[in-house]
Amino acid sequence: MEQAASKKQIARTVAIVMMIAIVSVVSRAHIVNEIQVLNAQESISDMQALLERIHNNTLEDSDLKIIMRLVVPMSPGYDTIFVLPDRFESDASVSRVISEIGDDYVCFDVLKMAVRTIECTPFSNIVSIAHVVH
């Protein structure tokens, strides 16, 4: 009798474990179907238009400063946060301005200690863009 009760209890435990496993699998499948891919911007054209507006605004308003933050720096040893346009009036040793806006990238004309370079980064490397309110 005890052996039969023990077998019944084992069968019940196995059934419960199987039901939990089935519910878990069904729940996970439902959750996976509900996950949506989110992008930082609605589309690449939105980021391109935003960067073009920023570039035009900085050309029109010399006091406007834009702060851009990147996931990884464009060059080793550089910060991931920088200001646009980045001009030091006193010695003009460093400057950074937008030079080109492509379909999925932006390039900067950078002058540092009499060396001019073009640095580019994909839109996917841009974490945030903000402007300094003055």
C-alpha positions as CSV (number, residue, x, y, z in Angstrom):
1,M,0.0,0.0,0.0
2,E,2.8,2.4,0.9
3,Q,4.5,1.5,-2.3
4,A,1.4,2.3,-4.4
5,A,1.0,5.6,-2.5
6,S,4.7,6.5,-3.2
7,K,4.3,5.7,-6.9
8,K,1.1,7.9,-7.0
9,Q,3.0,10.7,-5.4
10,I,5.9,10.3,-7.8
11,A,3.5,10.3,-10.8
12,R,1.8,13.5,-9.4
13,T,5.1,15.2,-9.0
14,V,6.2,14.3,-12.5
15,A,2.9,15.5,-13.9
16,I,3.2,18.8,-12.0
17,V,6.8,19.3,-13.3
18,M,5.7,18.6,-16.8
19,M,2.8,21.0,-16.6
20,I,5.2,23.7,-15.3
21,A,7.6,23.0,-18.1
22,I,4.8,23.2,-20.7
23,V,3.4,26.5,-19.3
24,S,6.9,27.9,-19.2
25,V,7.6,27.0,-22.9
26,V,4.2,28.5,-24.0
27,S,4.8,31.6,-21.9
28,R,8.3,32.1,-23.4
29,A,7.0,31.6,-26.9
30,H,4.3,34.2,-26.2
31,I,6.8,36.7,-24.8
32,V,9.2,36.2,-27.7
33,N,6.3,37.0,-30.1
34,E,5.7,40.2,-28.2
35,I,9.2,41.5,-28.3
36,Q,9.7,44.4,-30.7
37,V,13.0,45.6,-32.2
38,L,13.5,49.2,-31.1
39,N,15.9,51.6,-32.8
40,A,17.3,54.8,-31.4
41,Q,15.6,56.7,-34.2
42,E,12.5,55.9,-36.3
43,S,14.6,55.5,-39.4
44,I,18.0,56.4,-40.8
45,S,16.5,59.3,-42.7
46,D,15.3,60.8,-39.4
47,M,18.9,60.8,-38.0
48,Q,20.2,62.2,-41.3
49,A,17.6,65.0,-41.3
50,L,18.4,65.7,-37.6
51,L,22.1,66.0,-38.3
52,E,21.5,68.2,-41.3
53,R,19.3,70.5,-39.2
54,I,21.9,70.6,-36.5
55,H,24.7,71.4,-39.0
56,N,22.6,74.2,-40.6
57,N,21.7,75.7,-37.2
58,T,25.3,75.7,-36.0
59,L,26.3,77.6,-39.3
60,E,23.5,80.2,-38.6
61,D,24.1,80.6,-34.9
62,S,27.7,80.7,-33.8
63,D,26.7,80.5,-30.2
64,L,24.8,77.2,-30.6
65,K,26.7,74.3,-29.1
66,I,25.8,70.7,-29.7
67,I,26.9,67.9,-27.4
68,M,27.3,64.5,-29.0
69,R,27.9,61.2,-27.2
70,L,29.2,58.1,-28.9
71,V,29.2,54.5,-27.9
72,V,32.9,54.1,-28.8
73,P,35.4,56.9,-29.8
74,M,36.1,57.5,-33.4
75,S,39.8,57.3,-32.8
76,P,41.7,55.6,-29.9
77,G,42.4,57.9,-27.1
78,Y,39.5,60.3,-28.0
79,D,36.5,61.0,-25.7
80,T,33.1,59.6,-26.5
81,I,31.6,63.0,-25.7
82,F,32.4,66.1,-27.6
83,V,31.0,69.6,-28.5
84,L,30.1,70.8,-32.0
85,P,31.3,73.0,-33.4
86,D,34.4,72.6,-31.3
87,R,36.5,75.7,-31.8
88,F,39.0,77.2,-29.4
89,E,39.2,80.8,-30.5
90,S,42.3,81.5,-28.4
91,D,44.8,79.3,-30.2
92,A,42.7,77.5,-32.8
93,S,44.6,74.3,-32.0
94,V,41.6,72.1,-32.0
95,S,38.4,72.3,-34.0
96,R,35.7,69.8,-35.0
97,V,32.8,70.5,-37.4
98,I,30.4,68.3,-39.4
99,S,31.9,67.9,-42.8
100,E,29.6,65.3,-44.4
101,I,26.3,63.6,-43.6
102,G,25.9,60.3,-45.5
103,D,23.0,57.9,-45.7
104,D,24.1,56.1,-42.5
105,Y,27.1,57.9,-41.2
106,V,28.4,61.4,-40.3
107,C,31.9,62.7,-40.8
108,F,33.8,65.5,-39.0
109,D,36.6,67.7,-40.1
110,V,39.0,67.7,-37.3
111,L,42.0,70.1,-36.9
112,K,44.3,69.2,-34.1
113,M,47.8,70.8,-33.7
114,A,48.1,71.7,-37.4
115,V,46.9,68.2,-38.6
116,R,43.6,68.1,-40.4
117,T,41.8,64.7,-40.5
118,I,38.3,63.5,-41.5
119,E,36.7,61.2,-38.9
120,C,33.5,59.3,-39.6
121,T,31.2,57.3,-37.5
122,P,28.0,55.3,-38.3
123,F,24.7,56.6,-37.0
124,S,24.5,53.4,-34.8
125,N,27.5,54.7,-32.8
126,I,25.6,57.8,-31.7
127,V,24.1,57.5,-28.3
128,S,22.7,61.0,-27.8
129,I,22.6,64.5,-29.3
130,A,21.8,67.5,-27.1
131,H,22.2,71.2,-27.3
132,V,23.4,73.7,-24.7
133,V,20.6,76.1,-23.8
134,H,21.9,79.7,-23.5
